[in-house]
Amino acid sequence: MVKHTPYSIIVTYAEDRQQLIVQAVDPARLTTIVAGKLEMPILLDEFDFKLDDAFARRLGAAMLSLIALGQPDIKQYMSMTYDPIDQASRQFGEGIKLSFVVAVTPIAVGRDAPRNS
């Protein structure tokens, strides 16, 4: 089995190419780039350390929503639920509530990032 070193994941929306680009980067190389930037800790104990389908759904929805703050054109492609779809909400048609709260001051996410041509 190949041994990987730790890395950080960067997700970028390239509007001109209509692509989400995922990159794995050495965390040490990001230290100066992310200093003083928005940081949103996600406390695993609040999710009972369960990184399951429900967690992944909420994490993905939060990441896409954050990208959309700075690049609103992506919203036209977004149609998702933020919470796990449980049996009760399917059976009784209850509304889905956001449980991964993304509380941020509006910023230009991705707008200042260099773009590939």
C-alpha positions in Angstrom: 0.0 0.0 0.0 1.3 3.5 -0.9 2.0 5.6 2.1 0.8 9.2 1.8 2.1 12.1 3.7 -0.5 14.4 5.4 -2.0 17.0 3.0 -4.6 19.7 2.9 -7.4 19.7 0.3 -8.2 22.8 -1.7 -11.5 23.0 -3.6 -11.7 25.7 -6.3 -14.6 26.6 -8.6 -13.2 27.6 -12.1 -16.2 29.5 -13.5 -14.7 29.9 -16.9 -14.4 26.1 -17.3 -17.4 25.2 -15.2 -15.3 22.8 -13.1 -14.6 22.1 -9.4 -10.9 21.5 -9.1 -9.6 19.5 -6.1 -5.9 19.7 -5.2 -3.9 18.0 -2.5 -1.2 20.3 -1.0 1.4 20.0 1.7 0.0 21.8 4.7 3.3 23.5 5.5 3.2 25.3 2.1 -0.2 26.8 3.0 0.8 28.3 6.3 1.6 31.8 5.1 -1.2 31.8 2.5 -4.0 31.0 5.0 -2.6 33.2 7.9 -5.4 35.6 8.9 -7.9 34.1 6.5 -11.4 32.8 7.4 -11.1 29.6 9.5 -14.1 27.5 10.4 -13.3 24.7 12.8 -15.6 21.7 12.6 -15.6 20.0 16.0 -15.8 16.2 15.4 -17.0 15.6 18.9 -20.2 17.5 18.0 -20.8 14.7 15.5 -19.9 11.9 17.9 -16.8 11.4 15.8 -19.0 9.9 13.1 -17.7 10.8 9.6 -20.6 9.1 7.9 -22.8 9.8 4.9 -24.8 12.4 6.8 -21.7 14.2 7.9 -20.3 14.1 4.3 -23.5 15.6 2.9 -23.5 18.5 5.3 -19.8 19.1 4.8 -20.1 19.1 1.0 -23.2 21.4 1.2 -21.3 23.8 3.5 -18.3 23.9 1.2 -20.4 24.6 -1.9 -22.3 27.2 0.0 -19.1 28.9 1.0 -17.8 28.9 -2.6 -21.1 30.4 -3.7 -20.6 33.4 -1.4 -17.8 34.6 -3.6 -18.9 33.0 -6.9 -22.7 33.2 -6.9 -22.9 31.9 -10.5 -22.4 28.4 -9.1 -25.8 28.7 -7.3 -27.6 27.9 -10.6 -26.2 24.3 -10.4 -26.9 23.8 -6.6 -29.8 21.8 -5.4 -29.2 19.9 -2.2 -30.3 19.1 1.3 -28.0 20.1 4.1 -29.2 17.6 6.7 -29.4 13.8 6.3 -32.7 12.8 4.8 -34.2 10.6 7.6 -37.2 8.4 7.4 -39.5 10.9 9.3 -38.8 13.8 6.9 -39.4 11.6 3.9 -42.6 10.1 5.4 -44.1 13.3 6.7 -42.6 15.9 4.4 -41.0 18.0 7.1 -38.7 20.7 6.0 -35.0 20.1 6.1 -33.0 22.4 8.4 -29.4 23.5 8.1 -27.4 21.9 10.9 -23.9 22.7 9.7 -24.1 26.3 10.4 -21.7 28.4 8.3 -21.6 31.7 10.1 -19.2 34.0 8.2 -18.8 37.7 7.5 -19.3 38.1 3.8 -16.0 37.8 2.1 -14.7 37.5 -1.5 -14.1 33.7 -1.5 -12.2 32.8 -4.6 -12.5 36.2 -6.2 -8.9 37.2 -5.2 -7.5 33.7 -6.0 -5.4 33.4 -9.1 -7.3 31.8 -11.9 -5.9 29.4 -14.5 -6.5 30.4 -18.1 
